[in-house]
Structures are given as structure tokens and as C-alpha cells.
Amino acid sequence: MLLDPIKAFVKTITFDNGKEFTLHEKIAEALDCDTYFTKPYSSWERGQNENANGLLRQYFPKAMELIDVTIAENQGNGALAK
């Protein structure tokens, strides 16, 4: 399955109320992790995620297909974490 490579690293997921998380139950089941939800219109409750999204958008516009991202570009992902 697509999520198997990260399963060992994911302990919890905090979802917002976006349409991209309509299948949150299946994601949580596949990763066997605890899930939490932010309050509607409270993106600051996921501050680290919102910060990372902003940094990523500097290099990868919303319309870009992430399947086209190279391995070298993907390895830079660790630089975003504190």
C-alpha cells in the first residue's frame, strides 16, 4: 500500500476540515495511528504543518503535480523541520 513506507514513523495525525481528508478513517486505519481534528477555520492549531506548507509552496506551486518531484528535490524535505 502507498502508506506502508511511513507507517512505522506516524504515531498521530491532526486533520483539518479540508475536503482532502474525507477519507480520514481509511488513512488512520492504514497507518494504525491516533487521529485528531482542529476546530473549523483554526489553521493555527496546526502551526508546524502550516509553516511547512508555506515553505513548500515557495518551491512547488499548488498546481504542480508532486509525482514530478525528483528524488533530489524530495531529499530537501528534511531541511524544513526544526
DSSP file (Angstrom, degrees, kcal/mol; ACC not computed):
  #  RESIDUE AA STRUCTURE BP1 BP2  ACC     N-H-->O    O-->H-N    N-H-->O    O-->H-N    TCO  KAPPA ALPHA  PHI   PSI    X-CA   Y-CA   Z-CA
    1    1 A M    >         0   0    0      0, 0.0     3,-1.1     0, 0.0     0, 0.0   0.000 360.0 360.0 360.0 156.9    0.0    0.0    0.0
    2    2 A L  T 3   +     0   0    0      1,-0.2     4,-0.1     2,-0.1     0, 0.0   0.819 360.0  47.1 -58.8 -36.5    1.1    3.6   -0.6
    3    3 A L  T >> S+     0   0    0      1,-0.2     3,-1.4     2,-0.1     4,-0.8   0.545  83.1  95.8 -88.4  -7.2    1.3    4.5    3.1
    4    4 A D  G X4 S+     0   0    0     -3,-1.1     3,-0.9     1,-0.3     4,-0.5   0.851  76.4  59.8 -54.4 -40.9    3.3    1.4    4.2
    5    5 A P  G 34 S+     0   0    0      0, 0.0    -1,-0.3     0, 0.0     3,-0.1   0.784 114.0  36.6 -62.4 -24.2    6.8    3.1    4.0
    6    6 A I  G X> S+     0   0    0     -3,-1.4     3,-1.6    -4,-0.1     4,-1.2   0.484  87.4  99.1-104.3  -3.2    5.8    5.7    6.6
    7    7 A K  T << S+     0   0    0     -3,-0.9     3,-0.5    -4,-0.8    -1,-0.1   0.854  80.8  53.2 -54.6 -41.3    3.7    3.5    8.9
    8    8 A A  T 34 S+     0   0    0     -4,-0.5    -1,-0.3     1,-0.2    -2,-0.1   0.708 111.4  47.2 -68.8 -19.6    6.4    3.0   11.4
    9    9 A F  T <4 S+     0   0    0     -3,-1.6     2,-0.6    -4,-0.1    -1,-0.2   0.646  92.7  85.2 -97.3 -17.3    7.0    6.7   11.8
   10   10 A V     <  +     0   0    0     -4,-1.2     3,-0.1    -3,-0.5    -1,-0.0  -0.779  36.0 156.7 -96.4 119.6    3.5    8.0   12.1
   11   11 A K  S    S+     0   0    0     -2,-0.6    23,-1.9     1,-0.4     2,-0.3   0.749  70.2   7.9-105.3 -38.3    2.0    8.0   15.7
   12   12 A T  E     -a   34   0A   0     21,-0.2    -1,-0.4     2,-0.0     2,-0.4  -0.965  57.5-157.0-141.4 157.3   -0.7   10.7   15.3
   13   13 A I  E     -a   35   0A   0     21,-1.8    23,-2.4    -2,-0.3     2,-0.6  -0.998   6.4-155.4-134.6 133.3   -2.3   12.8   12.6
   14   14 A T  E     -a   36   0A   0     -2,-0.4     2,-0.3    21,-0.2    23,-0.2  -0.944  18.7-164.3-107.9 115.9   -4.1   16.1   13.1
   15   15 A F  E     -a   37   0A   0     21,-3.2    23,-2.3    -2,-0.6     2,-0.2  -0.674   8.8-150.4 -95.6 149.0   -6.5   16.7   10.3
   16   16 A D        -     0   0    0     -2,-0.3     5,-0.0    21,-0.2    23,-0.0  -0.377  40.2 -94.2 -97.5-167.4   -8.2   20.0    9.5
   17   17 A N  S    S+     0   0    0     22,-0.2     2,-0.0    -2,-0.2    20,-0.0   0.076  75.7 135.3-100.2  26.3  -11.6   20.1    7.9
   18   18 A G    >   -     0   0    0      1,-0.1     3,-1.8     2,-0.0    -2,-0.0  -0.330  67.6-116.0 -73.0 156.3  -10.5   20.2    4.3
   19   19 A K  G >  S+     0   0    0      1,-0.3     3,-1.4     2,-0.1     4,-0.1   0.707 109.2  74.3 -65.7 -19.0  -12.1   18.1    1.7
   20   20 A E  G 3  S+     0   0    0      1,-0.3     3,-0.3     2,-0.1    -1,-0.3   0.638  93.6  54.9 -69.2 -11.1   -8.8   16.3    1.2
   21   21 A F  G X   +     0   0    0     -3,-1.8     3,-1.5     1,-0.2    -1,-0.3   0.074  66.6 114.8-108.7  24.2   -9.4   14.4    4.4
   22   22 A T  T <  S+     0   0    0     -3,-1.4     3,-0.3     1,-0.3    -1,-0.2   0.770  80.7  49.8 -64.7 -23.3  -12.8   13.0    3.7
   23   23 A L  T >> S+     0   0    0     -3,-0.3     4,-1.9     1,-0.2     3,-0.6  -0.089  71.3 132.1-102.5  33.9  -11.3    9.5    3.8
   24   24 A H  H <>  +     0   0    0     -3,-1.5     4,-2.7     1,-0.2     5,-0.2   0.821  66.7  58.7 -58.0 -33.3   -9.6   10.1    7.2
   25   25 A E  H 3> S+     0   0    0     -3,-0.3     4,-2.3     1,-0.2    -1,-0.2   0.914 106.8  47.0 -63.6 -41.0  -10.8    6.9    8.7
   26   26 A K  H <> S+     0   0    0     -3,-0.6     4,-2.5     2,-0.2    -1,-0.2   0.887 112.3  50.0 -68.4 -38.0   -9.1    4.9    5.9
   27   27 A I  H  X S+     0   0    0     -4,-1.9     4,-2.0     2,-0.2    -2,-0.2   0.945 112.6  46.6 -63.6 -47.8   -5.9    6.8    6.4
   28   28 A A  H  X>S+     0   0    0     -4,-2.7     5,-1.4     1,-0.2     4,-1.3   0.886 113.7  48.8 -62.7 -39.5   -5.9    6.3   10.2
   29   29 A E  H  <5S+     0   0    0     -4,-2.3    -1,-0.2    -5,-0.2    -2,-0.2   0.913 110.6  50.0 -66.9 -42.3   -6.7    2.6    9.7
   30   30 A A  H  <5S+     0   0    0     -4,-2.5    -1,-0.2     1,-0.2    -2,-0.2   0.846 119.6  37.1 -65.4 -33.5   -3.9    2.1    7.2
   31   31 A L  H  <5S-     0   0    0     -4,-2.0    -1,-0.2    -5,-0.2    -2,-0.2   0.560  98.9-136.5 -95.1  -9.6   -1.4    3.8    9.4
   32   32 A D  T  <5 +     0   0    0     -4,-1.3     2,-0.3     1,-0.2    -3,-0.2   0.955  58.1 132.9  51.7  56.7   -2.8    2.4   12.7
   33   33 A C      < -     0   0    0     -5,-1.4   -21,-0.2    -6,-0.1     2,-0.2  -0.873  62.3 -97.2-133.6 164.3   -2.4    5.8   14.4
   34   34 A D  E     -a   12   0A   0    -23,-1.9   -21,-1.8    -2,-0.3     2,-0.4  -0.552  39.3-151.6 -78.0 146.9   -4.4    8.1   16.6
   35   35 A T  E     -a   13   0A   0    -23,-0.2     2,-0.3    -2,-0.2   -21,-0.2  -0.932  14.4-178.2-125.0 148.7   -6.2   11.0   14.9
   36   36 A Y  E     -a   14   0A   0    -23,-2.4   -21,-3.2    -2,-0.4     2,-0.4  -0.924  13.7-143.1-136.9 160.2   -7.3   14.4   16.0
   37   37 A F  E     -a   15   0A   0     -2,-0.3   -21,-0.2   -23,-0.2     2,-0.1  -0.974  10.8-133.9-128.4 142.4   -9.1   17.3   14.3
   38   38 A T        -     0   0    0    -23,-2.3     5,-0.1    -2,-0.4     3,-0.1  -0.457  38.2 -94.0 -82.1 164.5   -8.7   21.0   14.5
   39   39 A K    >   -     0   0    0      3,-0.2     3,-1.4    -2,-0.1   -22,-0.2  -0.500  57.1 -83.4 -73.0 150.0  -11.6   23.3   15.0
   40   40 A P  T 3  S+     0   0    0      0, 0.0    -1,-0.1     0, 0.0   -24,-0.0  -0.276 113.9   8.2 -56.3 139.1  -13.1   24.7   11.8
   41   41 A Y  T 3  S+     0   0    0      1,-0.1     3,-0.1    -3,-0.1     2,-0.1   0.780  97.8 115.5  60.4  31.5  -11.2   27.8   10.4
   42   42 A S    X   +     0   0    0     -3,-1.4     3,-2.1     1,-0.1    -3,-0.2  -0.473  24.3 154.8-125.0  59.7   -8.5   27.4   13.0
   43   43 A S  G >   +     0   0    0      1,-0.3     3,-2.0     2,-0.2     7,-0.3   0.756  64.8  73.2 -62.5 -23.8   -5.4   26.6   10.9
   44   44 A W  G >  S+     0   0    0      1,-0.3     3,-1.1    -3,-0.1    -1,-0.3   0.690  80.4  73.5 -64.6 -16.3   -3.1   27.9   13.6
   45   45 A E  G <  S+     0   0    0     -3,-2.1    -1,-0.3     1,-0.3    -2,-0.2   0.653 100.3  45.1 -70.4 -13.4   -3.9   24.8   15.6
   46   46 A R  G <> S+     0   0    0     -3,-2.0     4,-2.7    -4,-0.2    -1,-0.3  -0.374  77.2 152.0-119.7  51.0   -1.6   23.0   13.1
   47   47 A G  H <>  +     0   0    0     -3,-1.1     4,-2.5     1,-0.2     5,-0.2   0.861  67.7  48.8 -55.1 -47.9    1.1   25.6   13.1
   48   48 A Q  H  > S+     0   0    0      1,-0.2     4,-2.3     2,-0.2    -1,-0.2   0.905 114.4  47.4 -62.3 -40.1    4.1   23.5   12.2
   49   49 A N  H  > S+     0   0    0     -3,-0.2     4,-2.7     2,-0.2    -2,-0.2   0.921 111.4  49.7 -66.3 -43.8    2.2   22.0    9.3
   50   50 A E  H  X S+     0   0    0     -4,-2.7     4,-2.1    -7,-0.3    -2,-0.2   0.889 111.3  50.2 -63.6 -38.4    1.0   25.4    8.1
   51   51 A N  H  X S+     0   0    0     -4,-2.5     4,-2.2    -5,-0.2    -1,-0.2   0.936 111.4  47.7 -63.7 -46.7    4.6   26.7    8.3
   52   52 A A  H  X S+     0   0    0     -4,-2.3     4,-2.7     1,-0.2    -2,-0.2   0.898 109.9  53.3 -62.0 -40.6    5.9   23.7    6.3
   53   53 A N  H  X S+     0   0    0     -4,-2.7     4,-2.3     1,-0.2    -1,-0.2   0.916 108.4  50.3 -60.6 -42.5    3.2   24.1    3.7
   54   54 A G  H  X S+     0   0    0     -4,-2.1     4,-0.7     1,-0.2    -1,-0.2   0.909 111.8  47.2 -62.2 -42.6    4.2   27.7    3.2
   55   55 A L  H >X S+     0   0    0     -4,-2.2     3,-0.7     1,-0.2     4,-0.5   0.903 112.4  49.6 -66.0 -41.2    7.8   26.8    2.8
   56   56 A L  H >X S+     0   0    0     -4,-2.7     4,-2.7     1,-0.2     3,-1.4   0.888 103.5  59.9 -64.2 -38.6    7.0   24.1    0.3
   57   57 A R  H 3< S+     0   0    0     -4,-2.3    -1,-0.2     1,-0.3    -2,-0.2   0.707  92.2  68.5 -65.9 -19.0    4.8   26.4   -1.7
   58   58 A Q  H << S+     0   0    0     -3,-0.7    -1,-0.3    -4,-0.7    -2,-0.2   0.846 117.5  22.6 -64.2 -31.7    7.8   28.6   -2.3
   59   59 A Y  H << S+     0   0    0     -3,-1.4    -2,-0.2    -4,-0.5    -1,-0.2   0.699 128.1  44.6-107.0 -26.9    9.2   25.8   -4.5
   60   60 A F  S  < S-     0   0    0     -4,-2.7    -1,-0.2    -5,-0.1    -2,-0.1  -0.875  77.9-145.0-127.1  97.8    6.2   23.8   -5.5
   61   61 A P    >   -     0   0    0      0, 0.0     3,-1.8     0, 0.0    -3,-0.1  -0.162  28.2-108.0 -59.0 155.6    3.2   25.8   -6.7
   62   62 A K  T 3  S+     0   0    0      1,-0.3    -5,-0.0    -5,-0.1    -2,-0.0   0.836 117.8  53.8 -54.9 -37.5   -0.3   24.4   -5.9
   63   63 A A  T 3  S+     0   0    0      2,-0.1    -1,-0.3     0, 0.0     2,-0.2   0.597  85.3 109.7 -76.8  -9.4   -1.0   23.3   -9.5
   64   64 A M  S <  S-     0   0    0     -3,-1.8     2,-0.7     1,-0.1    -4,-0.0  -0.438  73.1-124.6 -72.2 137.1    2.2   21.3   -9.7
   65   65 A E    >   -     0   0    0     -2,-0.2     3,-1.8     1,-0.2     4,-0.1  -0.726  15.0-153.9 -78.9 116.9    1.9   17.5   -9.9
   66   66 A L  G >  S+     0   0    0     -2,-0.7     3,-1.5     1,-0.3    -1,-0.2   0.649  88.2  76.2 -70.8 -12.8    4.1   16.3   -7.0
   67   67 A I  G 3  S+     0   0    0      1,-0.3    -1,-0.3    -3,-0.0    -2,-0.0   0.752  89.7  60.3 -64.9 -21.8    4.6   13.0   -8.8
   68   68 A D  G <  S+     0   0    0     -3,-1.8    -1,-0.3     2,-0.0     2,-0.2   0.497  77.8 113.5 -83.8  -4.6    7.0   15.0  -11.0
   69   69 A V    <   -     0   0    0     -3,-1.5     2,-0.1    -4,-0.1    -9,-0.0  -0.507  65.5-130.8 -71.5 132.2    9.3   15.9   -8.0
   70   70 A T     >  -     0   0    0     -2,-0.2     4,-2.2     1,-0.1     5,-0.1  -0.326  18.9-110.6 -80.0 165.0   12.7   14.3   -8.3
   71   71 A I  H  > S+     0   0    0      1,-0.2     4,-2.0     2,-0.2     5,-0.1   0.890 119.2  55.3 -61.1 -39.9   14.4   12.3   -5.5
   72   72 A A  H  > S+     0   0    0      1,-0.2     4,-0.6     2,-0.2    -1,-0.2   0.906 109.3  46.3 -61.5 -42.0   16.9   15.1   -5.1
   73   73 A E  H >4 S+     0   0    0      1,-0.2     3,-0.9     2,-0.2    -1,-0.2   0.894 111.2  53.1 -66.3 -38.9   14.2   17.7   -4.6
   74   74 A N  H >< S+     0   0    0     -4,-2.2     3,-1.9     1,-0.2     4,-0.2   0.833  98.6  63.3 -66.7 -33.2   12.4   15.3   -2.1
   75   75 A Q  H >< S+     0   0    0     -4,-2.0     3,-0.8     1,-0.3    -1,-0.2   0.726  91.5  66.6 -66.4 -20.5   15.6   14.9    0.0
   76   76 A G  G X< S+     0   0    0     -3,-0.9     3,-1.5    -4,-0.6     4,-0.3   0.574  76.1  90.4 -72.7  -8.8   15.5   18.6    0.8
   77   77 A N  G X  S+     0   0    0     -3,-1.9     3,-1.8     1,-0.3     4,-0.4   0.841  75.5  62.7 -58.1 -36.7   12.3   18.0    2.7
   78   78 A G  G X  S+     0   0    0     -3,-0.8     3,-1.0     1,-0.3    -1,-0.3   0.728  88.6  71.1 -63.5 -21.5   14.2   17.4    6.0
   79   79 A A  G <  S+     0   0    0     -3,-1.5    -1,-0.3     1,-0.2    -2,-0.2   0.676  88.5  64.1 -69.0 -16.1   15.5   20.9    5.9
   80   80 A L  G <  S+     0   0    0     -3,-1.8    -1,-0.2    -4,-0.3    -2,-0.2   0.733  84.0  90.0 -80.9 -21.9   12.0   22.2    6.7
   81   81 A A    <         0   0    0     -3,-1.0   -33,-0.0    -4,-0.4    -3,-0.0  -0.449 360.0 360.0 -78.2 148.0   11.8   20.6   10.2
   82   82 A K              0   0    0     -2,-0.1    -1,-0.1     0, 0.0    -3,-0.1   0.454 360.0 360.0 -80.6 360.0   13.1   22.4   13.2
